[in-house]
Every structure is written in structure tokens, then in C-alpha cells.
Amino acid sequence: MKRQAIQSAGALLGACLLLAGCANKRMQYHPPVAPQLAKADTWNTPPTGGAKASPADDKTIAQWWSTLGDPVLTALEERAVKGNLDVRQAEAKIRQARAQREGAKGDLYPTVTASGSATGSRTSTRNGGELGQSYGTGVSASWEPDFFNRIRGTVAAYTADVEATQEDLRNVLVSLTAEVALNYVDLRSYQSQLAITRANLAAQEETYKLTVAKYESGLSTELDVQQAALSVESTRAGIPTLETGLQKAENAISVLVGERPGAVDQELGAVKPVPVILAEVAVGLPADLLRRRPDIRSAERQVAAQSARAGVAAANLYPTFNLSGVLSFSSLNIVNLLTPATLAGSLAGSVQQTILNRRQLRAQLNVQDVLLEQYETSYESTVLGALQDVEDALKAFANEQVRRKSLADAAAAAERAATMSRDLYGSGLKDFLTVLDAQRSLLSLQNQLAQSDATITANLIRLYKALGGGWS
């Protein structure tokens, strides 16, 4: 009988291990594939305008703002990384995910409970009464052997959650560093446009005085005076709008560094040019995005977490085992409580298998499998979005430089035309409408040129962001 019992136990254990092997297959993680990257060994948009498809230096990409050579911007980036509230929130989410993982790990180990008791009683008799006392203490333990990786799968899911939140933090840093730089470029652009507008306003005011003088001398009409006044006030009306944009950029930077609006106004008050881009920017290859873009890395970790949860749902279809044991001491005298004679113990094992609601368990498994499919699709979508971001940024970066060259030539011609038309008008060889058109064109083209300078730098920032730069 004893031999038969051992054989039966061995057969049961072998069956459990076989089932565990089947369940373990669901726990094997297969990283999602990105067929879009497999087909892209180079960028669809040929890198031009200084962008090169050569290997990118990770350190340069991580702190790309340092390549712009602007110490003020570099200081703002460092302050933002330390003080931004979104960064602090993302860090708190990492701590939360880690705490959840540690809680899940507790199920891997035995649960041990200690207890103690003391009881007193009194019985009445004709002779008075009797007092009775009893004491007890003990330790109980229970443990669930994780044959089918139900517990380890849960821990693996939480571990992937932790890694996903870490990538989310890095993604926050990518967006944060780009936003700080973009607002800084906007600020410098508004300062430049304000300087241009005020210089043109001064020139137009001189032209207005000339027109008034000629009118008083009978050499021009009142129409010329009114047109000159119109030009002056139209230019003056643009200044408040530019000042509003400047203040918004300053306020945005203040909030991004984790401070109240106005905190950086004084240190950014000095007028400085828009940071100048590098002569050459290495953008690497499409496959580099898999290791550099935090949103792609986070999406992959979310797939891993859901894969583990699907494995846990599969493990719930199999039996659960439990081992428990109790050691106890009981005595009528506390002095003799912890002696071998008062010791008692027990050891038990149990197995449970769900029978009547297996349809529900299979439905839960199907739900987890469908969720896994959704996460895998989301991963592919994230990869496609990353490729689009880089392609768009490459095209915009190159084309704006071509546009800027034409604007520079046009602005230079407009400046010469404005000077010539004013001289000819002063000599009576041209009417005032020629002067008015030339001055309006000059102001417009100079502002467009300043905006284009800012756009080139902003497009470079967007390119670095698309490449996943901004974290190390």
C-alpha cells in the first residue's frame, strides 16, 4: 500500500509538472515585431540641409541643446529637468509601480502567523470556588507552490509595468526639453521681431515727418500725409501683439521649470539672437528609433506586461496547491508552556480545481488575449508614428533653409528699394505710394526672415525630439 501511495503521489506530481510545462509556454514572452522598420533601412526623405544619415552620437542626442551653444538655454534645460512638475509626477508613478511589484512578490513566500492566548475561568462550589487557567502559543505557516507560474507571471507583469513607467518618465523628459527650447526660440524670435518693428517704426516716423514738411511746403498732398500716418500706426499696432507673444513665451518657460509665471522674465530680458544650428546633424538610421524613442520602448514594455497577464489568466485554468503547517504549545501553567511535552504540530496539503465556472475563466483568458493583440497593434502604431515624426522633421528642416535663403535675398532687395524710394520721393521723382509699398514690404520681409531663422532652429529641435533625444 505504501508503495502504491508513493507511485500515486509520483504520478500526480508528474501530471502537475506536465501541466506546468504547458502553462509555462504562455509565460514565454515574444517581443513584438515592427515590420515597418524591417522594410526601412534608410529614411524616405533624403537628409539634407546639414542633416546626415550617419551614426548619431548617443551623448549628443541625449543633451542636444548643448549643440546650440547658448548657455542661457542650457541653464533653463537643467532647471526644467530638476523642477518640472510633470517629471515629479512621472517619478511618483515609478515608485507606485515598484510598490505594486513588491506587494505581488510577497505571494511567492510562505505566510507565517504567530498567535498567543491566555484563558482564565472560575467555577462556584459549595466550598467556595475553583480557579482555572490555560495558556497557548503557536506558529502557523501556509505556502502556495507556484507550479503554473500564476504568481511569478503577476510579478513579471508588474516588473514590465515598472519598466514602462520608467520609459514614460524618459518620454516626459523628451517632450519637456523640446518644449523649453521651442519656447526659448519663440522668445528670442519675438525679441528680434520687436527690434525690427521698432526700427521700421522709427524709419516710418521719419518718412511721416518728411511728408508733413513737403505738404506744408506745398510739394505733396494731404493724402500722402494720411497714408504716411496710416503706415506708422499700422506698424505701431503690431507691437502689442508681439509683446503679448513674448510674455506668453516667458510664462511658459517659467511654468516648465516649475516656477510661477514671471520667474524668468528678468534673466531673459536681455535681447539675444535665436540660437544658431550646427553645420551638420547626424540622424542615424530608422532602426535606431527602437532603442532611443522612449514611447516605443514603453509600448514594448506594455506588450510584455499584458503578455504576462495573459499567461496568468491561462494559469488560472489549472489547479492551485497549498501547503500549511501548525506548531502549537498549550499548558495549564505558563511556566511549562514552552516545553517539549506541550508541543503539538500538524502538516496538511490541499489542491483546488475550479469546475463549474471554467467557461468564465476561459472568457477571461480570451479577454486578456484580445488586450494583448491591442497592445501589439498599439506598438506598431507607435513605431509608425515615430517614423512619420522623423520624416516630417527632416523635410521641414531642409525646406525651411531653402525658404530662408530666398527670404534673405528678398529682404536685402526690399531694404535697398525702401532707401531708394524714399530718396526719390524726397527729390520729387516718385510718388509717396512707392515709398509706402517699399516700407511695408521691408517690414514684412524682415519679420518673415526673423521668423524663418527661428523656424529653422525650431525644426532642428523637433528633429531631435523625433529622434528621441533629451534623456540619457
C-alpha positions as CSV (number, residue, x, y, z in Angstrom):
1,M,0.0,0.0,0.0
2,K,2.8,2.3,0.9
3,R,4.5,1.7,-2.4
4,Q,1.2,2.3,-4.3
5,A,0.8,5.6,-2.4
6,I,4.3,6.7,-3.4
7,Q,3.6,5.7,-7.0
8,S,0.3,7.6,-7.0
9,A,1.9,10.7,-5.5
10,G,4.7,10.4,-8.1
11,A,2.1,10.2,-10.9
12,L,0.2,13.2,-9.5
13,L,3.4,15.2,-9.3
14,G,4.4,14.2,-12.9
15,A,1.0,15.3,-14.1
16,C,1.3,18.6,-12.3
17,L,4.8,19.2,-13.9
18,L,3.4,18.3,-17.3
19,L,0.6,20.8,-16.9
20,A,3.0,23.3,-15.5
21,G,5.1,22.9,-18.7
22,C,2.0,23.6,-20.8
23,A,1.2,26.7,-18.8
24,N,4.8,27.9,-18.9
25,K,4.5,28.2,-22.7
26,R,2.0,31.0,-22.2
27,M,4.6,32.7,-20.0
28,Q,7.3,32.8,-22.7
29,Y,7.4,36.4,-23.9
30,H,7.9,37.0,-27.6
31,P,8.8,40.7,-28.3
32,P,6.5,42.4,-30.9
33,V,7.9,42.9,-34.3
34,A,7.9,46.2,-36.3
35,P,7.6,45.2,-40.0
36,Q,7.7,48.9,-40.9
37,L,11.2,49.2,-39.6
38,A,12.3,45.9,-41.3
39,K,11.5,47.5,-44.6
40,A,13.2,50.8,-43.8
41,D,17.0,50.6,-44.0
42,T,17.2,54.3,-44.7
43,W,15.0,57.4,-44.5
44,N,12.4,58.0,-47.2
45,T,13.3,61.7,-47.0
46,P,17.0,62.2,-48.0
47,P,18.6,64.1,-45.1
48,T,19.8,67.5,-46.5
49,G,20.4,71.0,-45.2
50,G,23.1,69.7,-42.8
51,A,21.3,66.5,-41.7
52,K,23.3,63.4,-42.4
53,A,22.3,59.7,-42.2
54,S,25.5,58.9,-40.4
55,P,25.5,57.2,-37.0
56,A,24.3,59.5,-34.3
57,D,26.3,60.0,-31.1
58,D,24.1,59.0,-28.1
59,K,25.6,61.6,-25.8
60,T,25.0,64.4,-28.3
61,I,21.4,63.2,-28.8
62,A,20.8,63.0,-25.1
63,Q,21.8,66.6,-24.5
64,W,21.2,68.1,-27.9
65,W,20.5,71.6,-26.6
66,S,24.2,71.9,-25.8
67,T,25.0,71.8,-29.5
68,L,23.2,75.2,-30.0
69,G,25.9,76.9,-27.9
70,D,23.5,79.0,-25.8
71,P,24.4,78.9,-22.1
72,V,21.1,80.5,-21.1
73,L,19.1,77.7,-22.8
74,T,21.4,75.1,-21.3
75,A,20.7,76.5,-17.8
76,L,17.0,76.6,-18.4
77,E,17.0,72.9,-19.5
78,E,18.9,71.9,-16.4
79,R,16.4,73.8,-14.2
80,A,13.4,72.2,-16.0
81,V,14.7,68.7,-15.6
82,K,15.0,69.3,-11.8
83,G,11.9,71.3,-11.2
84,N,9.2,70.4,-13.7
85,L,6.1,69.1,-12.1
86,D,5.3,66.5,-14.8
87,V,8.7,65.0,-14.2
88,R,7.9,64.7,-10.5
89,Q,4.6,63.1,-11.2
90,A,6.2,60.6,-13.6
91,E,8.8,59.8,-10.9
92,A,6.0,59.2,-8.4
93,K,4.3,56.8,-10.8
94,I,7.5,54.8,-10.9
95,R,7.5,54.5,-7.1
96,Q,3.9,53.4,-7.2
97,A,4.6,50.7,-9.8
98,R,7.6,49.4,-7.8
99,A,5.4,49.2,-4.6
100,Q,2.8,47.2,-6.5
101,R,5.5,44.8,-7.7
102,E,6.9,44.3,-4.2
103,G,3.4,43.6,-3.0
104,A,3.0,40.9,-5.6
105,K,6.4,39.3,-4.8
106,G,5.1,38.6,-1.2
107,D,2.9,35.8,-2.6
108,L,6.0,33.9,-3.6
109,Y,6.9,33.3,0.0
110,P,5.2,31.4,2.9
111,T,2.8,33.3,5.1
112,V,3.7,32.9,8.8
113,T,1.4,33.9,11.6
114,A,2.2,33.8,15.3
115,S,-0.5,33.7,18.0
116,G,-0.8,33.6,21.7
117,S,-3.7,33.2,24.1
118,A,-4.4,33.1,27.9
119,T,-7.7,32.0,29.4
120,G,-9.0,32.2,32.9
121,S,-12.1,30.7,34.4
122,R,-13.8,30.4,37.8
123,T,-16.3,27.7,38.9
124,S,-18.5,28.1,42.0
125,T,-18.9,25.2,44.5
126,R,-20.3,24.8,48.0
127,N,-16.9,25.1,49.4
128,G,-16.2,28.4,47.6
129,G,-14.9,28.1,44.1
130,E,-12.1,26.9,41.8
131,L,-9.9,29.0,39.5
132,G,-8.7,27.6,36.2
133,Q,-6.1,28.9,33.8
134,S,-4.8,27.8,30.4
135,Y,-2.1,29.3,28.1
136,G,-1.3,28.7,24.4
137,T,1.0,29.9,21.7
138,G,1.8,28.8,18.3
139,V,3.1,29.5,14.8
140,S,1.2,28.7,11.6
141,A,2.5,28.8,8.0
142,S,1.0,28.4,4.6
143,W,2.5,28.4,1.1
144,E,1.3,28.1,-2.4
145,P,3.7,26.3,-4.7
146,D,3.6,28.2,-7.9
147,F,3.6,25.2,-10.3
148,F,1.9,27.1,-13.1
149,N,3.6,30.5,-12.7
150,R,0.5,32.3,-11.7
151,I,2.3,34.3,-9.1
152,R,5.6,34.7,-11.0
153,G,3.6,35.8,-14.0
154,T,1.9,38.5,-11.9
155,V,5.3,39.7,-10.7
156,A,6.6,39.7,-14.3
157,A,3.7,41.8,-15.3
158,Y,4.3,44.3,-12.5
159,T,8.0,44.4,-13.4
160,A,7.2,45.3,-17.0
161,D,4.8,48.0,-15.6
162,V,7.8,49.4,-13.7
163,E,9.9,49.5,-16.8
164,A,7.1,51.1,-18.8
165,T,6.7,53.9,-16.3
166,Q,10.5,54.4,-16.4
167,E,10.2,54.9,-20.2
168,D,7.2,57.2,-19.7
169,L,9.5,59.3,-17.5
170,R,12.0,59.5,-20.3
171,N,9.3,60.4,-22.7
172,V,8.3,63.2,-20.4
173,L,11.9,64.4,-20.5
174,V,12.0,64.3,-24.3
175,S,8.9,66.4,-24.5
176,L,9.9,68.8,-21.7
177,T,13.4,69.6,-23.1
178,A,11.9,70.2,-26.5
179,E,9.1,72.5,-25.1
180,V,11.6,74.5,-23.1
181,A,13.8,75.0,-26.2
182,L,10.9,75.8,-28.5
183,N,9.5,78.4,-26.2
184,Y,13.0,79.9,-25.8
185,V,13.3,80.1,-29.6
186,D,9.9,81.8,-29.7
187,L,11.0,84.3,-27.1
188,R,14.2,85.2,-29.0
189,S,12.2,85.4,-32.2
190,Y,9.7,87.8,-30.6
191,Q,12.6,89.9,-29.3
192,S,14.0,90.0,-32.8
193,Q,10.7,90.9,-34.4
194,L,10.1,93.7,-31.9
195,A,13.5,95.2,-32.6
196,I,12.8,95.0,-36.4
197,T,9.3,96.5,-35.9
198,R,10.6,99.4,-33.8
199,A,13.4,100.1,-36.2
200,N,10.9,100.2,-39.1
201,L,8.5,102.4,-37.0
202,A,11.3,104.9,-36.4
203,A,12.0,105.0,-40.2
204,Q,8.3,105.4,-41.0
205,E,8.0,108.2,-38.5
206,E,10.9,110.0,-40.2
207,T,9.1,109.5,-43.5
208,Y,5.9,110.9,-41.9
209,K,7.8,114.0,-40.8
210,L,9.2,114.4,-44.4
211,T,5.8,114.1,-45.8
212,V,4.4,116.7,-43.4
213,A,7.2,119.0,-44.3
214,K,6.6,118.6,-48.0
215,Y,2.9,119.1,-47.5
216,E,3.5,122.3,-45.6
217,S,5.7,123.4,-48.4
218,G,3.1,122.7,-51.0
219,L,5.1,119.8,-52.5
220,S,2.8,117.0,-51.6
221,T,-0.9,116.4,-50.9
222,E,-2.7,115.7,-47.6
223,L,-3.4,112.2,-49.0
224,D,0.4,111.5,-48.7
225,V,0.3,112.7,-45.1
226,Q,-2.6,110.5,-44.2
227,Q,-1.1,107.5,-45.9
228,A,2.2,108.0,-44.0
229,A,0.2,108.3,-40.8
230,L,-1.6,105.1,-41.7
231,S,1.7,103.3,-42.2
232,V,3.1,104.5,-38.9
233,E,0.0,103.5,-36.8
234,S,-0.3,100.2,-38.6
235,T,3.2,99.3,-37.7
236,R,2.8,100.6,-34.1
237,A,-0.3,98.4,-33.8
238,G,1.8,95.3,-34.3
239,I,4.0,95.9,-31.3
240,P,1.5,94.9,-28.5
241,T,0.8,91.6,-30.3
242,L,4.5,90.8,-30.4
243,E,4.8,91.8,-26.7
244,T,2.0,89.5,-25.8
245,G,3.6,86.6,-27.6
246,L,6.9,87.4,-25.8
247,Q,5.2,87.4,-22.4
248,K,3.5,84.1,-23.2
249,A,6.8,82.5,-24.1
250,E,8.4,83.8,-20.8
251,N,5.4,82.5,-18.8
252,A,5.6,79.1,-20.5
253,I,9.2,78.8,-19.7
254,S,8.6,79.7,-16.1
255,V,6.0,77.0,-15.7
256,L,8.1,74.4,-17.5
257,V,10.9,74.9,-15.0
258,G,8.4,74.5,-12.2
259,E,8.1,78.1,-11.1
260,R,5.4,80.8,-11.2
261,P,4.9,82.9,-14.3
262,G,7.3,85.8,-14.4
263,A,10.1,84.0,-12.6
264,V,12.4,84.1,-15.6
265,D,11.4,87.5,-17.0
266,Q,14.4,89.4,-15.6
267,E,17.0,86.9,-16.7
268,L,15.6,86.6,-20.2
269,G,15.1,90.4,-20.6
270,A,18.3,91.0,-22.4
271,V,17.8,90.8,-26.2
272,K,19.8,87.9,-27.7
273,P,19.6,86.2,-31.2
274,V,18.0,82.9,-31.9
275,P,20.4,80.0,-31.3
276,V,22.3,79.0,-34.4
277,I,22.1,75.4,-35.7
278,L,25.1,73.2,-36.3
279,A,26.6,72.8,-39.7
280,E,25.9,69.1,-39.6
281,V,23.5,66.9,-37.7
282,A,23.8,63.1,-37.6
283,V,20.4,61.5,-37.6
284,G,21.3,57.8,-37.8
285,L,19.1,55.1,-39.2
286,P,15.4,54.2,-38.7
287,A,16.3,51.1,-36.6
288,D,17.9,53.4,-34.0
289,L,14.4,54.6,-33.0
290,L,13.7,51.2,-31.3
291,R,16.4,51.8,-28.7
292,R,16.2,55.6,-28.5
293,R,12.5,56.6,-28.6
294,P,11.0,56.2,-25.1
295,D,7.5,55.9,-26.4
296,I,8.4,52.9,-28.5
297,R,10.2,51.3,-25.5
298,S,7.3,52.0,-23.3
299,A,4.8,50.5,-25.8
300,E,7.0,47.3,-25.9
301,R,7.1,47.0,-22.1
302,Q,3.3,47.4,-22.1
303,V,3.1,44.4,-24.5
304,A,5.3,42.4,-22.2
305,A,3.1,43.2,-19.2
306,Q,0.0,42.2,-21.0
307,S,1.6,39.0,-22.3
308,A,2.4,38.1,-18.7
309,R,-1.2,38.8,-17.6
310,A,-2.5,36.6,-20.4
311,G,-0.2,33.9,-19.0
312,V,-1.7,34.4,-15.5
313,A,-5.2,34.0,-17.0
314,A,-4.1,30.7,-18.6
315,A,-2.6,29.6,-15.3
316,N,-6.0,30.2,-13.5
317,L,-7.4,27.2,-15.5
318,Y,-5.1,24.8,-13.6
319,P,-5.3,23.6,-10.0
320,T,-3.9,25.5,-7.1
321,F,-1.9,23.8,-4.4
322,N,-1.4,24.8,-0.8
323,L,0.8,23.5,2.0
324,S,0.1,24.5,5.6
325,G,1.6,23.6,8.9
326,V,1.0,24.5,12.6
327,L,3.2,24.3,15.6
328,S,1.5,25.0,18.9
329,F,2.2,24.9,22.7
330,S,-0.6,24.6,25.3
331,S,-0.4,24.3,29.0
332,L,-2.3,25.0,32.2
333,N,0.8,26.6,33.7
334,I,2.6,29.4,31.9
335,V,5.9,28.1,33.4
336,N,5.6,24.9,31.5
337,L,4.3,26.4,28.3
338,L,7.3,26.1,26.1
339,T,8.4,22.6,27.0
340,P,8.5,19.6,24.6
341,A,5.6,18.0,26.4
342,T,3.2,20.8,25.5
343,L,4.2,20.8,21.8
344,A,1.8,19.7,19.1
345,G,2.1,20.0,15.3
346,S,0.3,19.3,12.1
347,L,1.1,19.4,8.4
348,A,-1.5,19.5,5.6
349,G,-1.7,19.8,1.9
350,S,-4.6,20.7,-0.4
351,V,-5.4,21.1,-4.0
352,Q,-8.2,23.1,-5.6
353,Q,-9.5,23.0,-9.1
354,T,-12.3,25.2,-10.4
355,I,-15.0,23.1,-12.1
356,L,-18.3,24.9,-12.6
357,N,-17.1,28.3,-13.8
358,R,-14.4,27.3,-16.3
359,R,-16.3,29.0,-19.1
360,Q,-15.9,32.3,-17.2
361,L,-12.2,31.6,-16.7
362,R,-11.8,30.9,-20.4
363,A,-13.7,34.1,-21.3
364,Q,-11.2,36.0,-19.0
365,L,-8.3,34.4,-20.9
366,N,-9.9,35.4,-24.2
367,V,-10.2,39.0,-22.9
368,Q,-6.5,39.1,-22.0
369,D,-5.5,37.7,-25.4
370,V,-7.6,40.3,-27.1
371,L,-6.0,43.0,-24.9
372,L,-2.6,41.6,-25.9
373,E,-3.5,42.0,-29.5
374,Q,-4.5,45.6,-28.9
375,Y,-1.2,46.4,-27.2
376,E,0.8,44.8,-30.1
377,T,-1.2,46.9,-32.6
378,S,-0.6,50.0,-30.5
379,Y,3.2,49.2,-30.5
380,E,3.2,49.0,-34.3
381,S,1.2,52.3,-34.4
382,T,3.8,53.9,-32.2
383,V,6.6,52.8,-34.4
384,L,4.8,54.2,-37.5
385,G,4.2,57.5,-35.7
386,A,7.9,57.7,-34.8
387,L,8.9,57.2,-38.4
388,Q,6.4,59.9,-39.5
389,D,7.8,62.3,-36.9
390,V,11.3,62.0,-38.2
391,E,10.3,62.1,-41.9
392,D,8.3,65.2,-41.3
393,A,11.0,66.9,-39.3
394,L,13.7,66.1,-41.9
395,K,11.6,67.6,-44.7
396,A,10.7,70.7,-42.7
397,F,14.3,71.2,-41.6
398,A,15.6,71.1,-45.2
399,N,12.9,73.1,-46.8
400,E,12.9,76.0,-44.4
401,Q,16.6,76.6,-45.1
402,V,15.8,76.9,-48.8
403,R,13.0,79.3,-47.9
404,R,15.2,81.3,-45.6
405,K,17.7,81.9,-48.4
406,S,15.0,83.4,-50.7
407,L,13.7,85.5,-47.8
408,A,17.2,86.8,-47.1
409,D,17.7,87.9,-50.7
410,A,14.2,89.4,-50.8
411,A,14.7,91.3,-47.6
412,A,18.0,92.7,-48.8
413,A,16.3,93.9,-52.0
414,A,13.5,95.4,-50.1
415,E,15.9,97.3,-47.9
416,R,17.6,98.8,-51.0
417,A,14.2,99.6,-52.6
418,A,13.0,101.3,-49.4
419,T,16.0,103.5,-49.3
420,M,15.9,104.3,-53.0
421,S,12.1,105.1,-53.0
422,R,12.5,107.4,-50.0
423,D,15.3,109.3,-51.7
424,L,13.5,109.6,-54.9
425,Y,10.3,110.8,-53.1
426,G,12.4,113.4,-51.3
427,S,13.6,114.5,-54.7
428,G,10.1,114.6,-56.2
429,L,10.9,111.8,-58.7
430,K,8.5,109.2,-57.2
431,D,5.1,109.4,-55.6
432,F,4.5,108.5,-51.9
433,L,2.7,105.3,-52.8
434,T,6.0,103.8,-54.0
435,V,7.6,104.7,-50.6
436,L,4.7,103.2,-48.7
437,D,4.8,99.9,-50.6
438,A,8.5,99.6,-50.2
439,Q,8.4,100.3,-46.4
440,R,5.6,97.8,-45.9
441,S,7.4,95.1,-48.0
442,L,10.6,95.8,-46.0
443,L,8.9,95.3,-42.6
444,S,7.0,92.2,-43.8
445,L,10.1,90.5,-45.3
446,Q,12.4,91.3,-42.3
447,N,9.9,89.9,-39.9
448,Q,9.5,86.8,-42.1
449,L,13.2,86.4,-42.2
450,A,13.4,86.6,-38.4
451,Q,10.6,84.0,-38.2
452,S,12.4,81.8,-40.6
453,D,15.6,81.9,-38.6
454,A,13.5,80.8,-35.6
455,T,11.7,78.1,-37.6
456,I,14.9,76.5,-38.7
457,T,16.2,76.2,-35.2
458,A,12.7,75.0,-34.0
459,N,12.6,72.4,-36.8
460,L,16.0,71.2,-35.6
461,I,14.6,70.9,-32.1
462,R,11.6,68.9,-33.5
463,L,14.0,66.7,-35.3
464,Y,16.0,65.9,-32.1
465,K,12.7,65.2,-30.4
466,A,11.6,62.9,-33.2
467,L,14.9,61.0,-32.8
468,G,14.1,60.5,-29.1
469,G,16.7,63.0,-27.8
470,G,16.5,64.6,-24.4
471,W,17.2,61.7,-22.0
472,S,20.3,59.7,-21.0
